[in-house]
Amino acid sequence: MADESNVETIWIVTDDASQGSEPHRSYREIAQEKGVKVSVPALEQKMSRFLKSVSRIFHQAEQEAQKNNAGMQLDEIELSVEISGEGEIKLMGTGGKAASKGAIKLTFKRTEPK
């Protein structure tokens, strides 16, 4: 069995806790009370799978636009994602909590041909 004490982890704060409302408490104190530790290697693997899936979706959309002679090219994609307390990567939709302050913004730009 692997020694879990050597596994790199990251804190995911799962409750709406802002420093502004509790100025006397450190982020670490709030994270330990309202967060969970997630394995970095597991999170890397889940992010990699998520990005591969998103890449396939947008690649297909770009091919459809070209095939239909729509005169369009996909140059930039901006996604908002959220990491759950279980380390799941979720694409944020519109409405509701989609604009939550905990979302991570990922922007992908087309690279120039070399």
Residue frames relative to the residue before (quaternion, step in Angstrom):
aa qw qx qy qz dx dy dz
M 1.0000 0.0000 0.0000 0.0000 0.00 0.00 0.00
A 0.4753 -0.6907 0.4731 0.2705 3.60 -0.92 0.95
D 0.4623 -0.6568 0.5230 0.2852 3.53 -1.16 0.67
E 0.2929 -0.8046 0.4950 0.1476 3.60 -0.30 1.27
S 0.5581 0.6130 -0.4040 0.3868 3.62 1.18 -0.33
N 0.6776 0.4772 -0.2911 0.4779 3.61 1.22 -0.39
V 0.5314 0.6228 -0.4125 0.3995 3.60 1.26 -0.09
E 0.4210 -0.7017 0.5191 0.2470 3.56 -0.82 1.05
T 0.0758 -0.8048 0.5886 0.0117 3.58 -0.92 0.92
I 0.1972 -0.7356 0.6338 0.1353 3.51 -1.36 0.29
W 0.4329 -0.6895 0.5156 0.2671 3.57 -1.05 0.75
I 0.1016 -0.7399 0.6621 0.0625 3.56 -1.07 0.87
V 0.2272 -0.7680 0.5855 0.1254 3.58 -0.54 1.17
T 0.2073 -0.8441 0.4915 0.0546 3.54 -0.50 1.25
D 0.6952 0.4016 -0.2682 0.5324 3.57 1.24 -0.09
D 0.5513 -0.6025 0.4504 0.3610 3.57 -1.14 0.55
A 0.1821 0.7794 -0.5694 0.1875 3.55 -0.05 1.32
S 0.0443 -0.8149 0.5777 0.0165 3.57 -0.54 1.07
Q 0.5741 -0.5980 0.4501 0.3318 3.51 -1.11 0.77
G 0.6271 0.5889 -0.3368 0.3827 3.58 1.00 -0.82
S 0.7109 0.4509 -0.2706 0.4670 3.56 1.00 -0.75
E 0.7708 0.2191 -0.1373 0.5823 3.60 1.24 -0.33
P 0.0595 -0.8683 0.4913 0.0329 3.61 0.61 1.12
H 0.6576 0.5279 -0.3139 0.4363 3.61 1.13 -0.50
R 0.6836 0.4594 -0.2790 0.4938 3.60 1.27 -0.15
S 0.4313 -0.6931 0.5160 0.2595 3.55 -1.03 0.81
Y 0.6544 -0.4926 0.3930 0.4180 3.55 -1.30 0.35
R 0.6327 0.5446 -0.3344 0.4373 3.61 0.97 -0.85
E 0.6456 0.5129 -0.3252 0.4630 3.61 0.95 -0.82
I 0.6643 0.4902 -0.2994 0.4782 3.56 0.93 -0.90
A 0.6493 0.5212 -0.3187 0.4529 3.61 0.93 -0.88
Q 0.6739 0.4949 -0.3075 0.4543 3.58 0.90 -0.85
E 0.6921 0.4599 -0.2800 0.4807 3.58 1.09 -0.61
K 0.8265 0.2292 -0.0716 0.5092 3.58 0.89 -0.96
G 0.6959 0.4567 -0.2727 0.4825 3.57 1.21 0.25
V 0.2963 -0.7146 0.5991 0.2064 3.49 -1.40 -0.03
K 0.4234 -0.6638 0.5460 0.2865 3.55 -1.22 0.50
V 0.1093 -0.7754 0.6210 0.0328 3.55 -0.99 0.94
S 0.5158 -0.6475 0.4738 0.3003 3.56 -1.00 0.86
V 0.4532 -0.6951 0.4900 0.2671 3.59 -0.82 1.02
P 0.6554 0.4968 -0.3455 0.4520 3.67 0.83 -0.77
A 0.6472 0.5025 -0.3234 0.4733 3.61 0.99 -0.76
L 0.6480 0.5133 -0.3115 0.4685 3.59 1.00 -0.82
E 0.6197 0.5355 -0.3359 0.4652 3.60 1.03 -0.77
Q 0.6643 0.5083 -0.2998 0.4589 3.57 0.93 -0.91
K 0.6742 0.4854 -0.2961 0.4714 3.60 0.93 -0.86
M 0.6403 0.5093 -0.3292 0.4716 3.61 1.01 -0.77
S 0.6291 0.5386 -0.3306 0.4526 3.58 1.01 -0.80
R 0.6611 0.4905 -0.3035 0.4798 3.61 0.92 -0.89
F 0.6335 0.5358 -0.3244 0.4543 3.58 0.98 -0.86
L 0.6958 0.4786 -0.2776 0.4580 3.59 0.84 -0.99
K 0.6158 0.5304 -0.3460 0.4688 3.60 1.06 -0.67
S 0.6580 0.5073 -0.3071 0.4642 3.59 0.95 -0.84
V 0.6607 0.4958 -0.3014 0.4763 3.58 0.90 -0.92
S 0.6264 0.5440 -0.3311 0.4497 3.58 1.00 -0.81
R 0.6560 0.5054 -0.3118 0.4659 3.60 0.92 -0.86
I 0.6415 0.5351 -0.3227 0.4450 3.58 0.95 -0.88
F 0.7385 0.4149 -0.2434 0.4725 3.59 0.77 -1.00
H 0.5753 0.5550 -0.3827 0.4632 3.60 1.13 -0.49
Q 0.6546 0.5020 -0.3060 0.4752 3.59 0.96 -0.86
A 0.6402 0.5202 -0.3259 0.4619 3.60 0.97 -0.82
E 0.6562 0.5060 -0.3118 0.4649 3.58 0.97 -0.83
Q 0.6448 0.5167 -0.3205 0.4632 3.60 0.97 -0.81
E 0.6396 0.5222 -0.3206 0.4642 3.60 1.00 -0.80
A 0.6473 0.5158 -0.3188 0.4618 3.59 0.96 -0.85
Q 0.6744 0.4800 -0.2923 0.4789 3.60 0.97 -0.82
K 0.6516 0.5340 -0.3115 0.4397 3.57 0.97 -0.88
N 0.7262 0.4222 -0.2305 0.4913 3.57 1.00 -0.79
N 0.4144 -0.7370 0.4446 0.2958 3.59 1.30 0.27
A 0.2346 0.8052 -0.5091 0.1935 3.53 0.98 0.83
G 0.4167 -0.7284 0.4574 0.2942 3.59 1.24 -0.18
M 0.5696 0.5876 -0.3850 0.4267 3.57 1.17 0.48
Q 0.0848 -0.7552 0.6473 0.0595 3.51 -1.28 0.53
L 0.3942 -0.7068 0.5376 0.2366 3.55 -0.97 0.86
D 0.0818 -0.8365 0.5418 0.0079 3.61 -0.48 1.19
E 0.8131 0.0388 0.0106 0.5807 3.58 1.08 -0.62
I 0.1010 -0.7671 0.6319 0.0446 3.53 -1.11 0.79
E 0.0646 -0.7783 0.6239 0.0291 3.56 -0.93 0.90
L 0.0289 -0.8039 0.5930 -0.0365 3.55 -0.70 1.13
S 0.2019 -0.7166 0.6459 0.1691 3.53 -1.23 0.53
V 0.0401 -0.8018 0.5961 -0.0134 3.54 -0.80 1.04
E 0.2222 -0.7459 0.6161 0.1207 3.51 -1.31 0.46
I 0.2343 -0.7352 0.6158 0.1594 3.56 -1.12 0.66
S 0.3312 -0.7618 0.5262 0.1819 3.56 -0.67 1.14
G 0.6852 -0.4734 0.3652 0.4159 3.56 -1.31 0.13
E 0.6621 0.4660 -0.2993 0.5049 3.57 1.25 -0.36
G 0.5559 -0.6287 0.3798 0.3892 3.58 1.29 0.02
E 0.4316 0.6866 -0.4742 0.3427 3.59 1.21 0.31
I 0.3223 -0.7287 0.5757 0.1833 3.56 -1.06 0.83
K 0.0313 -0.8223 0.5670 -0.0354 3.58 -0.66 1.11
L 0.3918 -0.6890 0.5634 0.2332 3.54 -1.02 0.90
M 0.3393 -0.7509 0.5328 0.1930 3.58 -0.81 1.01
G 0.2945 -0.7483 0.5719 0.1620 3.55 -0.94 0.93
T 0.6093 -0.5351 0.4151 0.4125 3.55 -1.24 -0.32
G 0.7489 0.3724 -0.2911 0.4646 3.55 -1.22 0.49
G 0.7817 0.3445 -0.2341 0.4642 3.54 -1.32 0.06
K 0.8035 -0.2495 0.2162 0.4953 3.54 -0.87 -1.02
A 0.3101 0.8003 -0.4791 0.1841 3.60 1.24 0.14
A 0.7245 0.4046 -0.2449 0.5014 3.58 1.07 -0.62
S 0.2412 0.8034 -0.5175 0.1690 3.58 1.17 0.47
K 0.5557 -0.6481 0.4099 0.3211 3.55 -1.06 0.73
G 0.6288 0.5515 -0.3347 0.4341 3.58 1.25 -0.20
A 0.4719 0.6840 -0.4450 0.3339 3.58 1.24 -0.07
I 0.3103 -0.7086 0.6042 0.1909 3.52 -1.23 0.65
K 0.2484 -0.7688 0.5727 0.1384 3.57 -0.81 0.98
L 0.0792 -0.7756 0.6261 0.0144 3.57 -0.78 1.10
T 0.0467 -0.7916 0.6092 0.0041 3.59 -0.78 1.01
F 0.1039 -0.7822 0.6141 0.0148 3.53 -0.81 1.10
K 0.0885 -0.7963 0.5979 0.0248 3.57 -0.81 1.03
R 0.5548 -0.5983 0.4663 0.3417 3.53 -1.13 0.72
T 0.3273 -0.7355 0.5576 0.2024 3.56 -0.94 0.86
E 0.5135 -0.6273 0.4898 0.3210 3.54 -1.15 0.63
P 0.5235 -0.6265 0.4629 0.3452 3.60 -0.99 0.73
K 0.3836 -0.7413 0.5099 0.2082 3.56 -0.99 0.85
